[in-house]
Amino acid sequence: MNNQQQVTRPVFSVVAPVYNEEKLIEEFCHRTVATLEPLGEPFEVVLVNDGSRDRSLELMYALHLNDPRIKVINFSRNFGHQLAITAGADHARGDAVVVIDSDLQDPPEVIPELIAKWREGYQVVYAVREERQGETWFKTTTAALFYRLIDRITSVNIPSDAGDFRLMDRKVVNALGQIREHHRFMRGLSVWVGFKSTGVTYQRHARKAGTTKYPLRKMLKFALDGITSFSYLPLQLATYMGFIVAALSFIFILIVFALRLGNPTAEDAAFYGQASTLSIVLFIGAVQLISLGIIGEYVGRIYDEVKGRPLYIVAEALGFEDKEHTNVTG
C-alpha cells in the first residue's frame, strides 16, 4: 500500500473499543475489512485499547503494521467502554462513523446496511436487536425493563433494544464532540443531539470467545448513568417520599388520638406508644437515607464535572499523522 492510500481521508470510520479480546480481535478486523473493501471507498478501522491485560494490544500493533488502515488508540489505563467510544469518535476522520463492539456479537456484515440508510439521508442509523442469541432470560428481561423505564422518565426517545452499534454522520460526531461530560451514556447522547434517524434490525450473535465485559455491577452503574444523565425523577422522588411520610404521619396522629379516646389500659398504651414511635423513627430514617443517597449520586456527578479532568488519556496513537506516538487527552 503506497503513501497516497495511507493519507487519503476516509469516507467511513469504524470505531471499536477493545478490552481483553485477544481471541477475537484478529477475526473482527479481518471481517470488518472484508466488509468495507467491496464498497470501493477509503475507510479506517479505529481500535481503542481500553487497558487490556491480555495480548490484545500486541495483536493490534501487528494488525496496524500489516494494514495501516487499521489505527490504534492505546489508553494509559482502563477508562471504560463509553469513554473508549468517545476517544474513537474524537479521532475518527470519516464522513460516517460506525460504532461497534469488537466481540463479534454485533456482526460487521451489517455495516453496509447502515451505510445504505446513511446514503438515503439519515444522519443516525442505529442497529436494533431483533434477536439476542446466547443471553440469559435475566439479562434480556432487565434490558427490556430498563429501556421502557428510561423512555418513561426521560425526554429523549431512546430506541428499545438498540445498543451502541450505530452509524453517525460527521455532523452528529462533531456535535457529540462538544459534549464533554464524564458519566456518558452515548446511545442517549446520540439521540439527544437530534438529527434525522432510523433503525436497521439484525440478529445479535452469541459471544464466540471470552467473557462478558458487562457483569451485573457494571450493568447497574450503566443504567444509573443513563437515568441520572437524562432525568431528574430520582430527585423528585425524594420530594414525593417526603410528602408521603408527612401524610402517613398525619394519619398516624389521627389513629393515636382515636385510640386514646377509646381509654385503653395503661399497659396497652405503653406498648402501642413504644412500637409506633420506633416504627415511625425507622421509617423516617430510611426515607432520609434514601433521599440523601439520591442527592449524593447527583452531587458526585457534579463534583466529577467541576474537577475538570480530561475524559481519557491516550498513551499512544498509531496511524494518526498528527498524533502518532504522542500523549493525548480528551
C-alpha positions in Angstrom: 0.0 0.0 0.0 1.5 3.4 -1.0 1.7 6.6 0.9 -1.1 8.1 -1.1 -3.5 5.5 0.1 -2.4 5.9 3.7 -3.1 9.6 3.9 -6.4 9.6 1.9 -9.2 10.9 4.1 -11.6 8.1 4.8 -15.2 8.1 3.9 -16.0 5.6 6.6 -14.6 5.1 10.1 -15.3 2.1 12.2 -14.7 2.7 15.9 -14.3 -0.4 18.1 -13.5 -0.4 21.8 -11.2 -3.4 22.8 -10.9 -4.8 26.3 -9.3 -8.3 26.7 -10.4 -9.5 23.3 -7.2 -11.4 22.2 -9.2 -14.3 20.9 -11.4 -12.3 18.7 -9.6 -9.1 17.6 -7.9 -10.5 14.5 -11.2 -12.1 13.2 -13.0 -8.9 13.9 -10.6 -6.8 11.9 -10.5 -9.3 9.0 -14.2 -9.5 8.8 -14.6 -5.7 9.1 -12.0 -5.0 6.3 -13.6 -7.7 4.1 -17.0 -6.0 4.6 -15.8 -2.5 3.8 -13.4 -3.2 0.9 -16.2 -4.0 -1.6 -17.7 -0.6 -1.0 -14.8 0.9 -3.0 -14.2 3.9 -0.8 -11.5 4.8 1.6 -12.1 3.7 5.2 -10.3 3.3 8.5 -10.8 1.0 11.5 -10.1 2.7 14.8 -9.3 0.2 17.6 -9.4 1.7 21.1 -7.5 -0.4 23.7 -9.2 0.3 27.0 -6.5 -1.0 29.3 -6.5 -4.6 28.1 -4.5 -7.0 30.3 -4.1 -9.8 27.7 -2.3 -9.8 24.3 -4.9 -7.6 22.7 -2.6 -4.6 22.3 0.2 -6.7 20.9 -2.1 -8.1 18.3 -3.5 -4.6 17.5 0.1 -3.4 16.8 0.6 -6.3 14.4 -2.7 -5.6 12.6 -1.7 -1.9 12.2 1.7 -2.8 10.8 0.1 -5.2 8.3 -2.7 -2.8 7.3 -2.2 1.0 8.0 -6.0 1.5 7.6 -6.3 -0.2 11.0 -5.5 2.6 13.6 -4.7 2.0 17.2 -5.5 4.2 20.2 -4.0 2.9 23.5 -5.3 4.3 26.7 -3.0 4.8 29.6 -5.4 2.7 31.7 -8.9 1.4 31.7 -11.3 4.3 31.3 -14.4 2.4 30.4 -16.4 1.4 27.4 -18.3 4.7 26.9 -15.1 6.8 27.1 -13.4 4.4 24.6 -16.2 5.1 22.2 -15.7 8.8 22.8 -12.0 8.6 22.1 -12.6 6.7 18.9 -15.1 9.2 17.7 -12.8 12.1 18.6 -10.0 10.6 16.4 -12.2 9.3 13.6 -11.9 11.3 10.4 -14.7 9.7 8.3 -17.8 11.3 6.9 -19.7 8.5 8.5 -18.6 6.9 11.8 -19.8 3.4 12.8 -19.5 2.4 16.5 -19.4 -1.4 17.0 -18.1 -3.7 19.7 -15.1 -5.9 18.9 -16.5 -9.1 20.4 -18.4 -10.0 17.2 -21.7 -10.2 18.9 -22.6 -7.3 16.6 -21.7 -8.7 13.1 -19.6 -6.3 10.9 -21.5 -7.6 7.9 -24.5 -5.4 9.0 -22.4 -2.2 8.4 -23.3 -1.9 4.7 -27.0 -1.8 5.7 -26.3 1.1 8.0 -24.4 2.9 5.2 -27.2 2.4 2.8 -29.6 4.2 5.1 -27.0 6.9 5.6 -26.9 7.4 1.8 -30.6 7.8 1.9 -30.1 10.9 4.0 -30.4 9.6 7.6 -27.7 11.0 10.0 -28.1 8.5 12.8 -28.7 4.8 11.9 -29.0 2.6 14.9 -29.0 -1.2 14.8 -32.0 -2.8 16.6 -31.5 -6.3 18.1 -34.2 -8.4 16.6 -32.9 -11.5 18.4 -30.3 -11.7 21.2 -28.6 -15.1 21.0 -26.7 -16.5 23.9 -28.1 -14.1 26.5 -29.9 -15.2 29.7 -33.5 -14.6 30.4 -32.5 -12.3 33.3 -30.3 -10.0 31.0 -32.9 -9.7 28.3 -35.7 -9.0 30.7 -33.8 -6.4 32.7 -32.7 -4.8 29.5 -36.2 -4.5 28.2 -37.4 -3.1 31.5 -34.6 -0.5 31.5 -35.4 0.7 28.0 -39.1 1.1 28.9 -38.2 2.8 32.2 -35.9 5.3 30.6 -38.4 6.0 27.9 -41.0 6.9 30.5 -38.9 9.1 32.8 -36.7 11.0 30.3 -37.3 13.5 27.5 -35.2 11.5 24.9 -36.7 8.8 22.9 -34.0 6.1 23.1 -35.0 3.2 20.8 -35.7 -0.1 22.6 -33.2 -2.9 22.0 -30.7 -0.6 20.3 -27.2 -0.6 21.8 -24.1 1.4 20.9 -23.9 -0.3 17.4 -24.8 2.6 15.1 -23.7 4.9 12.3 -23.4 8.6 12.9 -22.9 11.3 10.3 -20.0 13.7 10.6 -22.3 16.4 11.8 -23.5 14.2 14.6 -20.0 13.2 15.6 -19.0 16.9 15.7 -22.0 17.7 17.9 -21.1 14.9 20.3 -17.5 16.2 20.4 -18.8 19.4 22.1 -20.3 17.3 24.9 -17.6 16.5 27.5 -19.5 15.2 30.4 -17.8 12.4 32.3 -20.7 10.0 33.1 -21.5 9.3 29.5 -24.5 7.4 28.1 -23.6 7.5 24.4 -26.7 5.9 23.0 -28.7 8.5 24.8 -26.4 11.4 23.8 -26.6 10.4 20.1 -30.4 10.8 20.3 -30.3 14.0 22.4 -28.3 15.9 19.8 -31.1 15.4 17.4 -30.7 14.9 13.6 -32.7 12.6 11.3 -32.5 8.9 12.5 -33.8 5.5 11.6 -33.2 1.9 12.6 -32.0 -1.3 11.0 -32.9 -4.7 12.5 -30.3 -7.5 12.9 -29.7 -10.7 14.8 -27.2 -10.3 17.6 -24.9 -13.3 17.9 -23.7 -15.1 20.9 -20.2 -14.4 22.2 -17.8 -16.8 20.4 -15.0 -16.5 23.0 -14.0 -14.6 26.1 -16.3 -13.3 28.8 -18.9 -10.5 29.0 -17.5 -7.1 29.9 -20.8 -6.1 31.5 -21.5 -8.1 34.7 -24.4 -7.2 36.9 -22.4 -4.5 38.8 -21.4 -2.7 35.6 -24.9 -3.0 34.2 -26.4 -1.3 37.3 -23.8 1.5 37.0 -24.5 1.9 33.3 -28.3 2.1 34.0 -27.7 4.6 36.7 -25.6 6.8 34.4 -28.3 6.7 31.8 -31.1 7.6 34.2 -29.2 10.4 36.0 -27.9 11.9 32.7 -31.3 12.5 31.3 -33.8 12.6 34.2 -34.4 14.5 37.4 -37.1 12.0 38.5 -34.9 10.4 41.3 -34.6 13.8 42.9 -38.3 14.4 42.6 -38.9 11.0 44.2 -37.2 12.3 47.3 -39.7 15.1 47.5 -42.6 12.8 46.8 -41.4 10.5 49.6 -41.3 13.5 52.0 -45.0 14.3 51.2 -45.9 10.6 51.7 -44.2 10.5 55.1 -45.9 13.7 56.1 -49.3 12.2 55.1 -48.7 8.9 56.9 -47.6 10.8 60.0 -50.8 12.8 60.0 -52.9 9.7 59.6 -51.0 8.1 62.5 -51.7 11.1 64.7 -55.4 10.6 64.0 -55.2 6.9 64.8 -53.3 7.5 68.1 -55.9 10.2 69.0 -58.7 7.8 68.3 -57.1 5.0 70.4 -56.6 7.4 73.3 -60.3 8.3 73.2 -61.0 4.6 73.5 -59.5 4.6 77.0 -57.0 1.7 76.6 -55.3 0.3 79.6 -52.0 1.8 80.7 -50.2 -1.4 79.6 -51.7 -1.3 76.1 -51.0 2.4 75.8 -47.3 1.9 76.6 -47.0 -0.9 74.2 -48.7 0.9 71.3 -46.7 4.0 72.1 -43.3 2.4 72.0 -43.9 0.2 69.0 -45.4 3.0 66.9 -42.7 5.5 67.9 -40.0 3.1 66.9 -41.7 2.3 63.6 -42.0 5.9 62.7 -38.4 6.7 63.6 -37.1 3.8 61.5 -39.4 4.7 58.6 -38.4 8.4 58.5 -34.8 7.5 58.9 -34.9 5.1 55.9 -36.6 7.8 53.8 -33.9 10.4 54.8 -31.1 8.0 53.9 -32.6 7.1 50.6 -33.1 10.8 49.8 -29.5 11.6 50.8 -28.3 8.7 48.6 -30.1 10.1 45.6 -28.8 13.6 46.2 -25.4 12.2 46.7 -25.4 10.5 43.3 -26.1 13.8 41.6 -23.7 15.7 43.8 -21.0 13.2 43.0 -21.5 13.7 39.3 -21.4 17.4 39.7 -18.1 17.0 41.6 -16.6 14.9 38.7 -17.6 17.6 36.2 -16.2 20.6 38.2 -12.8 19.0 38.7 -12.2 19.5 35.0 -10.1 16.3 34.5 -9.8 15.0 30.9 -12.2 12.3 29.9 -9.4 9.9 29.0 -5.6 9.9 28.4 -4.1 8.3 25.3 -0.6 6.8 25.9 -0.1 6.1 22.2 -1.9 6.7 18.9 -0.8 4.8 15.8 -1.9 5.7 12.3 -2.9 9.3 13.0 -0.4 11.6 11.2 -0.7 14.4 13.7 -0.9 12.3 16.9 1.3 9.3 16.4 3.4 8.3 19.4 2.1 11.3 21.4 0.3 11.7 24.7 -3.2 12.9 24.0 -6.0 13.8 26.4 -9.6 14.2 25.7 
